Every structure is written in C-alpha cells, then in structure tokens.
Amino acid sequence: MTLLELLVIVALGLVPALFSLLVMRKAETDARERLRSAMNATANHRLRRMHYAFSNDHRYVEGLGYLVGDITCRFNARSPYLRCAINPSGPCKECPFYESIEFRD
C-alpha cells in the first residue's frame, strides 16, 4: 500500500463526519433563527395587545389585570374575554341575572 492510497482511505473516512458536522451546524442555525422569530412574534403580539383599545366595559383590577363586564356582579367571570357564566356576550346593563357582591374590608 502506498502513502497516497493510505491518505485517500483516511480522507474517505473523515468525509461523513465533516458532512455531519456541517449539517448539524446548519440545523442549529435554522433552529436558533426560528426561535428568535417566534420570540419576536410573541413580543410583537404582546405589544399589540397592550395597545388594544379597551371598550368602556373593561376595568383594570390590581392583581388580576383587565376584566370585562360589571365586576360587582356575582356571576362575573373575572376574565378579559368573557363577561359572565350566564350571559357571556353581555351586555351587563339591565341583565335579569345580576346579583351584587358585598365587598368586605
């Protein structure tokens, strides 16, 4: 066996490992870029949601955030999306199911 044959065999043995390394680096770069894109999309969604024009029916409650509907009603869902369990779409004015909650200090 000559030296040239030996070098060709070693080179052929290293080619799959080098190819695998290149493919892995490309996959890591793509995954990192997709993660960065997803994080930016989430941040942009949060910013858009913060600037959302709340209707007069939204109220801010410390510790809970924005709630929709009459927060003094017993059936209020305490949610920014749903008014109450009985009348989810509202309106709260003149609702036949309204029951006031007594707040205690």
N, C-alpha and C positions, 0 to 999 in steps of 0.2 A: 504494500500500500504506500502510495506516495503522500507527500505532505499536502499536495493540492487536494487529493481525494479526502484526506482527513479534515481539512478546512471546510470542504463542501458539506460533509456529513454533519459537522458541528453547526454550521450555518443553517442547514435544513432543520436541525433540532431546535434552534432558537427562534425560527420564524413563527411558529404557532404561539409561543409565549409573548413575543413582541406584538403580534397581531391582537392577542387577547388583551394586552395592556392598553393598546390604542382604543379598542372597542370599549373597555371599561371606563377609560377617561372620558370618552365621548358621551357615554351613558350618564356618568356623574355630572358632567357639564349640562346636559339636557335636563336632568332631574333638578339640579340647582336652579336653572332658569325657569322651569315650570313652577317650582316652589316660590321663587321671587315674584313671578307673575301672579300666582294665587294670593300671596300676601298683599301685593299692591291692589288687586281687585277687591279684597276684603276691606282694606283700609279705605279705598275709594267709596265702597258701599256704605261704610260707617259714616263717612263724611257727608254723603248724600242724605243718609237717614237723619243725621243731626240737623241738617238744614231743611228737613221736611217741614212744610208749612202745616202746623197743627191747627185743627179746627178749634172753635170755641168750646167744644166738648172735651178737649184734652186738658188734664190738670196734672201738674207736677207734684208728686208726693215724695218727700225726703225719704230715702232708703228704698223706695220702690220704683222711682222714675216716673215716666208719663203714663197716666191712666186715662181711659176714655169712659165717658158716662158720668152719672151722678155718683160721686164717691160716698155720699151719705146713705145710699140705698143698701139694704141688707143683701140684695141679690147681685150687686156689682161684682164683676169677675176679677177686678183688680188687675187688668191687663191692658196693654196699649192697643190691642187689636179687637177685643171682644167686650161689649158693654156689660151684659149680664147673662145669666143662665136661662132666664125665662124669655127675654126679649133681646137677643144678641145684636140685631141690627138697629135697634132703637126706634124712635127717639125716646129719651128718658122723660121729657116733659109730658105730663098728664098720663103717665103709664099706670094702668089699673093695678099693677102688681107691686108698686112702690111701697117699701116698708123702711122707715127711718131707723138708723142705728143710733143708739145713745153712746156717745164717747165719754169715757171716764178719765179723769186726770190722776 
